[in-house]
Amino acid sequence: MKNDMSNDSPSAHLARACELAQRYYQKFYATCFWFCPPELQINSPDALDTVVEGLRSNGGRAGWNAAREIMLCL
């Protein structure tokens, strides 16, 4: 079931996207983010872009779906 975030502030959307991105960064670290520091904190739009691009480029179908989920938060 999809969460309805239409009434949330932009900062709430960003926070949710960062939370998801952090989870997927850890889950896909070995296959998608080996070139980044393992302790990277996903807390900015630039970091979100890095995660989404890495998931789409190297995560296969599961990574593509994870990137989609992150982007739907924004």
ZAGUDREN-312819 format. One record per atom (N, C-alpha, C, O): x, y, z. Coordinates in steps of 0.02 Angstrom, whole numbers, padded with zeros to 5 digits, always signed. Atoms other than C-alpha are relative to their C-alpha. Layout:
XYZ ...
REM end
This chain:
+00042-00059+00000 +00000+00000+00000 +00044+00062+00000 +00092+00066+00039 -00040-00061+00007 +00070+00169-00050 -00020+00051+00053 -00079+00062+00065 +00013-00054-00048 +00087+00305+00082 -00020+00062-00038 +00009+00078-00090 +00020-00063+00030 -00003+00466+00039 +00039+00056+00031 +00026+00075+00088 -00043-00053-00026 +00127+00601+00059 -00017+00067-00032 +00022+00114-00028 +00017-00060+00038 +00035+00733-00043 -00006+00062+00044 +00003+00118+00019 +00007-00057-00044 +00006+00844+00109 +00062+00015+00041 +00063+00062+00080 -00062-00010-00037 +00182+00829+00179 +00042+00056-00030 +00036+00071-00089 -00044-00054+00023 +00309+00969+00167 +00056-00029-00043 +00071-00088-00039 -00057+00024+00040 +00454+00958+00043 +00055-00030+00042 +00087-00078+00022 -00052+00028-00042 +00573+00928+00187 -00018-00070+00025 +00026-00111+00036 +00021+00067-00020 +00469+00778+00242 +00010-00049-00057 +00030-00107-00045 -00012+00043+00058 +00479+00707+00066 +00074-00016-00006 +00093-00074-00017 -00072+00010+00003 +00667+00732+00064 +00024-00047+00055 +00065-00091+00043 -00020+00043-00056 +00686+00651+00235 -00019-00072-00013 +00021-00117+00001 +00022+00069+00015 +00585+00498+00181 +00043-00029-00056 +00064-00088-00052 -00042+00024+00055 +00685+00484+00019 +00070-00017+00026 +00099-00068+00006 -00066+00013-00028 +00849+00496+00117 +00000-00062+00043 +00048-00101+00042 +00006+00060-00042 +00790+00363+00240 +00000-00063-00044 +00036-00111-00029 +00001+00057+00045 +00749+00243+00098 +00067-00009-00035 +00092-00065-00041 -00064+00004+00035 +00909+00285+00005 +00054-00028+00046 +00096-00068+00024 -00050+00026-00047 +01013+00250+00162 -00008-00075+00008 +00041-00112+00010 +00013+00072-00007 +00930+00080+00181 +00024-00038-00062 +00056-00090-00056 -00021+00034+00062 +00958+00035-00002 +00075+00006-00012 +00105-00039-00041 -00073-00008+00005 +01136+00103+00003 +00034-00057+00038 +00081-00087+00012 -00029+00054-00040 +01176-00021+00140 -00014-00069-00030 +00029-00112-00032 +00019+00065+00028 +01081-00164+00059 +00038-00016-00064 +00058-00073-00075 -00031+00011+00065 +01161-00141-00112 +00074+00023-00002 +00103+00029-00055 -00067-00029-00002 +01331-00078-00054 +00050-00040-00042 +00086-00012-00083 -00051+00041+00033 +01435-00224-00120 -00008-00001-00076 +00042-00006-00112 +00010+00003+00072 +01357-00223-00293 -00004+00067-00035 +00011+00072-00094 +00013-00065+00033 +01321-00039-00324 +00045+00057+00024 +00056+00105-00013 -00032-00058-00030 +01424+00072-00209 +00070-00015+00027 +00093+00020+00073 -00066+00019-00024 +01593-00012-00185 +00050+00057-00004 +00100+00057+00032 -00045-00057+00011 +01676+00151-00242 -00011+00057+00050 +00027+00106+00050 +00017-00051-00049 +01597+00253-00101 +00019-00023+00070 +00025-00084+00081 -00014+00021-00069 +01640+00255+00084 -00060-00037+00030 -00117-00015+00021 +00056+00039-00028 +01536+00124+00177 -00042+00040+00050 -00101+00025+00060 +00035-00038-00052 +01489+00251+00311 -00035+00062-00027 -00058+00104+00011 +00031-00058+00031 +01419+00378+00187 -00071+00010+00027 -00111-00037+00031 +00067-00018-00023 +01266+00468+00257 -00038+00032-00057 -00015+00081-00087 +00042-00025+00054 +01128+00499+00132 -00046+00053+00030 -00097+00036+00060 +00039-00053-00032 +01061+00669+00185 -00004+00063-00042 -00017+00117-00016 +00004-00058+00044 +01065+00784+00034 -00023-00023-00070 -00019-00082-00086 +00020+00017+00068 +00997+00790-00143 +00058-00030-00042 +00046-00075-00082 -00057+00028+00037 +01173+00757-00212 +00012-00073+00018 +00025-00114-00025 -00009+00069-00021 +01190+00600-00108 -00057-00044-00026 -00045-00102-00045 +00057+00038+00029 +01016+00544-00165 +00013-00015-00073 +00001-00071-00095 -00016+00011+00071 +01071+00566-00346 +00051-00056-00008 +00044-00097-00053 -00051+00053+00002 +01223+00456-00313 -00031-00068+00011 -00015-00116-00025 +00032+00065-00016 +01116+00318-00238 -00045-00021-00057 -00042-00079-00079 +00046+00017+00054 +00983+00324-00373 +00038-00022-00062 +00020-00072-00094 -00040+00018+00059 +01113+00321-00512 +00035-00068+00009 +00036-00109-00037 -00032+00064-00013 +01208+00178-00430 -00048-00059-00003 -00031-00112-00030 +00050+00053+00001 +01051+00075-00406 -00022-00015-00071 -00028-00073-00091 +00022+00011+00070 +00996+00102-00586 +00055-00031-00043 +00041-00072-00086 -00056+00024+00042 +01169+00067-00658 +00022-00071+00017 +00038-00110-00028 -00031+00063-00020 +01222-00084-00557 -00044-00046+00042 -00021-00099+00062 +00042+00038-00045 +01075-00148-00456 -00048-00049-00032 -00087-00083+00002 +00047+00045+00033 +00981-00246-00588 -00072+00023+00010 -00085+00081+00027 +00071-00017-00007 +00793-00252-00580 -00018+00022+00070 -00055+00070+00079 +00014-00019-00069 +00789-00245-00390 +00025+00070+00014 -00008+00108+00049 -00027-00067-00010 +00900-00091-00392 -00041+00052-00036 -00052+00107-00010 +00042-00046+00037 +00794-00009-00525 -00065+00014+00038 -00087+00071+00043 +00062-00008-00039 +00638-00039-00420 +00013+00040+00064 -00029+00080+00084 -00017-00038-00060 +00725+00029-00264 +00009+00074-00018 -00014+00118+00019 -00009-00070+00022 +00776+00187-00360 -00068+00032-00014 -00079+00090+00002 +00067-00026+00014 +00596+00207-00418 -00036+00017+00066 -00068+00069+00071 +00033-00012-00064 +00533+00193-00239 +00027+00064+00032 -00011+00103+00060 -00029-00062-00027 +00655+00329-00184 -00027+00060-00038 -00048+00109-00006 +00022-00057+00040 +00605+00444-00327 -00075+00016+00010 -00095+00074+00005 +00070-00012-00013 +00420+00422-00288 -00011+00041+00063 -00064+00072+00071 +00005-00040-00062 +00452+00504-00119 +00008+00074-00014 -00015+00116+00025 -00016-00070+00014 +00508+00665-00201 -00054+00035-00040 -00047+00094-00055 
REM end
